[in-house]
Amino acid sequence: MNRKSAAALALSLGMLVLLSACIYIANIRPVASFIANPTSGPTPLTVAFDASASSDADGTIALYIWDFGDGQTASLTAGTTNHTFTTIQTETRVFTVILRVVDDLDASDTTVQNITLNP
């Protein structure tokens, strides 16, 4: 191989390395999912929340952020938790529980479910 061919090959390889370092593959958003049990009952009502079905195709779920709809929140690294709804009321009331999952690259997804409290 002559000097000119070797230099061209080296330049081509250098450009290939440089271009490969610039390729960015976007983070795939996680998918939030949870089961609540029970979903209705008399107050006070303790509900078990299980978000273990939440997933992240290209990484892991790093944080589960719960908003229970009654002024209480929780930020957890585990996908399961319990919450007791203790609101005193004279009529049936529906609380919208919001789960936001955040993956290890800071992408997120949100899902909601209603919990009904009876007096």
C-alpha positions in Angstrom: 0.0 0.0 0.0 1.4 3.4 -0.9 1.5 6.4 1.3 -1.4 8.1 -0.4 -3.6 5.0 0.0 -2.6 4.6 3.7 -3.4 8.2 4.4 -6.8 8.0 2.7 -7.5 4.8 4.7 -6.5 6.5 7.9 -8.6 9.5 7.2 -11.6 7.3 6.3 -11.3 5.3 9.5 -10.9 8.5 11.5 -14.1 10.0 10.0 -15.9 6.7 10.7 -14.9 6.8 14.3 -15.9 10.5 14.6 -19.3 9.9 12.9 -20.1 6.8 15.0 -19.5 8.9 18.2 -22.1 11.4 16.9 -24.9 8.9 16.3 -27.6 9.3 19.0 -30.2 6.8 19.6 -33.2 8.4 21.4 -34.3 7.1 24.8 -37.5 5.1 24.5 -40.1 6.3 27.0 -41.1 3.9 29.8 -44.7 2.7 30.1 -46.6 3.4 33.3 -49.1 0.8 34.6 -50.5 -0.1 38.0 -53.2 -2.1 39.7 -55.1 -0.8 42.7 -56.8 -3.2 45.1 -59.5 -2.5 46.2 -60.7 0.3 43.9 -63.7 1.2 46.1 -64.9 0.9 49.7 -65.9 2.8 52.8 -63.6 5.3 54.4 -61.0 4.8 55.8 -59.9 2.7 52.9 -56.4 1.2 52.6 -55.4 0.5 49.0 -52.5 -1.6 47.7 -50.9 -0.2 44.6 -48.7 -2.4 42.4 -46.8 -0.7 39.5 -44.5 -3.7 38.8 -46.1 -4.0 35.3 -44.6 -0.7 34.4 -41.7 -1.2 32.0 -38.8 0.5 30.2 -37.7 -1.2 26.9 -34.2 0.3 26.9 -33.4 0.6 30.6 -35.0 0.5 34.0 -37.6 2.4 36.0 -35.7 4.6 38.4 -38.6 6.3 40.2 -42.3 5.8 40.9 -44.0 9.1 41.7 -47.5 8.8 43.2 -50.2 11.5 43.6 -53.1 9.9 45.5 -55.5 12.7 44.7 -56.1 13.4 48.4 -53.2 15.8 48.9 -50.8 13.0 49.7 -47.8 12.0 47.4 -44.9 9.6 47.5 -41.7 9.2 45.4 -40.4 5.7 45.6 -37.8 3.5 44.0 -40.0 0.4 44.4 -43.2 -0.2 42.4 -45.4 -1.2 45.3 -47.0 0.8 48.1 -50.1 1.1 50.3 -52.1 4.2 50.9 -55.0 4.9 53.3 -57.7 7.3 52.2 -59.0 8.8 55.4 -61.1 11.7 54.1 -64.3 12.1 56.1 -67.3 12.8 53.8 -71.0 12.4 53.7 -71.2 11.6 50.0 -69.4 9.2 47.7 -66.1 10.7 46.5 -63.8 9.7 43.7 -60.0 10.3 44.0 -57.9 10.2 40.8 -54.6 8.5 41.6 -51.8 9.5 39.2 -48.6 7.4 38.7 -45.6 8.9 36.9 -42.7 6.6 36.2 -39.3 8.0 35.4 -36.6 5.8 33.7 -32.9 5.8 34.2 -32.4 8.4 31.4 -35.1 10.7 32.8 -37.9 10.0 30.3 -41.3 9.5 31.9 -44.9 8.3 31.4 -48.1 8.8 33.4 -51.2 6.8 34.0 -54.3 7.4 36.2 -56.9 5.3 38.0 -59.9 6.3 40.1 -60.5 5.1 43.7 -64.1 5.5 45.0 -64.6 6.2 48.7 -68.1 5.7 50.2 -69.2 7.4 53.4 
